[in-house]
């Protein structure tokens, strides 16, 4: 029995009622099916259905009562062992099964009592082991929350998927004009920034003439 199945069980006072009712239902239904088939085969021709119903009425409730006694004792031992150990694990069910089998066979002597206790413990151990295996087989895998990465982004020196460094700004052009004039007086000047070209009147002329 796994952790999930242990957590889903009823608390201890109500567990006894639940186990007794479930065991009686299982024994009554299973016994009715078994004894109906047996009564149908053993009855003479022409009365097979009547023989099957008679066998179910005679043996079905008795088998259900036997299962209910077993389930009630098992639940009592299970609650007692849980209270003593202060722990919920499969060992409680295994010990309870062994104790139930031994108590029910106490009238047959110590040897039969030990054999029934061993059978009950092994049977409950197989049931608990099968439950653990099924829980592990059908347990959903843990969900891993991973950050979404942009696969279209190019890798960077810092690693794939990380933010690239901010782009560096282009060097600014000087804001002043460039003098294309030549000579000592007032040469012709032209501004790269888009300012208007002006020509000065002076001595020597420049290389380029604007608007002359």
C-alpha positions, -999 to 999 in steps of 0.1 A, spaced: 0 0 0 16 33 -11 15 66 6 -14 78 -15 -36 48 -6 -27 51 31 -37 88 31 -70 79 13 -81 54 41 -108 62 66 -98 73 101 -95 46 127 -129 45 143 -147 44 110 -122 21 94 -136 -8 114 -171 -2 100 -157 2 65 -137 -30 66 -165 -50 81 -190 -38 54 -165 -43 26 -155 -78 37 -191 -89 41 -200 -76 7 -170 -93 -9 -178 -126 8 -215 -125 1 -211 -117 -36 -182 -141 -41 -198 -168 -21 -231 -164 -40 -214 -168 -73 -193 -198 -62 -222 -217 -45 -247 -209 -73 -224 -226 -98 -218 -255 -74 -255 -259 -66 -264 -258 -103 -239 -286 -111 -249 -308 -82 -287 -304 -86 -306 -330 -107 -320 -322 -141 -351 -301 -142 -342 -285 -108 -309 -269 -114 -320 -233 -110 -338 -242 -78 -307 -260 -65 -285 -230 -74 -309 -206 -55 -310 -229 -25 -272 -231 -23 -269 -193 -25 -294 -188 3 -277 -214 25 -241 -206 20 -238 -171 7 -246 -152 39 -225 -176 60 -195 -169 38 -201 -132 40 -203 -134 78 -170 -152 79 -154 -125 58 -170 -98 80 -155 -114 111 -120 -115 95 -124 -79 83 -135 -67 118 -106 -84 136 -82 -71 110 -94 -35 114 -92 -38 152 -56 -50 151 -47 -24 125 -61 5 146 -44 -8 177 -10 -12 161 -13 22 145 -20 37 179 9 19 195 35 26 168 22 61 159 29 54 123 10 45 91 29 21 69 24 -14 53 39 -31 83 7 -24 103 -14 -43 77 11 -72 76 12 -76 114 -26 -72 116 -31 -100 90 -8 -124 109 -25 -116 142 -60 -121 127 -51 -154 111 -36 -167 144 -67 -156 165 -92 -172 141 -73 -205 143 -67 -205 181 -93 -232 187 -74 -257 165 -42 -256 186 -9 -237 187 5 -254 155 -26 -244 134 -25 -210 150 11 -204 139 4 -217 104 -26 -194 100 -7 -165 113 21 -171 88 -4 -175 60 -22 -143 70 11 -123 72 24 -136 39 -10 -129 22 -11 -93 35 25 -88 25 18 -99 -10 -12 -76 -12 7 -46 2 37 -52 -21 14 -55 -51 -3 -22 -41 31 -4 -39 42 -17 -72 9 -6 -89 12 29 -73 47 33 -85 38 20 -120 9 44 -125 23 74 -106 25 104 -129 60 118 -135 69 149 -115 63 181 -135 94 202 -141 88 238 -146 115 251 -170 118 286 -182 108 292 -218 137 299 -241 137 316 -275 152 291 -298 153 317 -326 177 339 -307 214 335 -317 239 322 -292 259 347 -273 292 346 -255 274 345 -222 256 313 -232 226 302 -253 193 317 -245 207 345 -224 201 381 -231 227 396 -254 246 427 -243 232 461 -252 244 475 -285 270 502 -284 261 536 -297 278 549 -329 304 577 -324 288 611 -328 299 634 -356 314 668 -347 288 695 -347 310 722 -362 315 731 -399 344 721 -421 363 750 -436 370 744 -473 386 778 -477 422 786 -486 439 817 -479 443 842 -452 412 864 -456 377 850 -455 375 817 -472 345 797 -482 330 774 -454 305 745 -456 287 729 -427 284 691 -427 255 693 -402 233 708 -429 238 744 -421 239 769 -449 271 776 -468 283 812 -465 310 829 -485 331 857 -471 346 885 -490 382 888 -485 416 884 -499 424 851 -515 398 829 -531 391 794 -521 393 761 -540 356 760 -545 332 788 -554 296 786 -542 270 808 -560 294 829 -579 
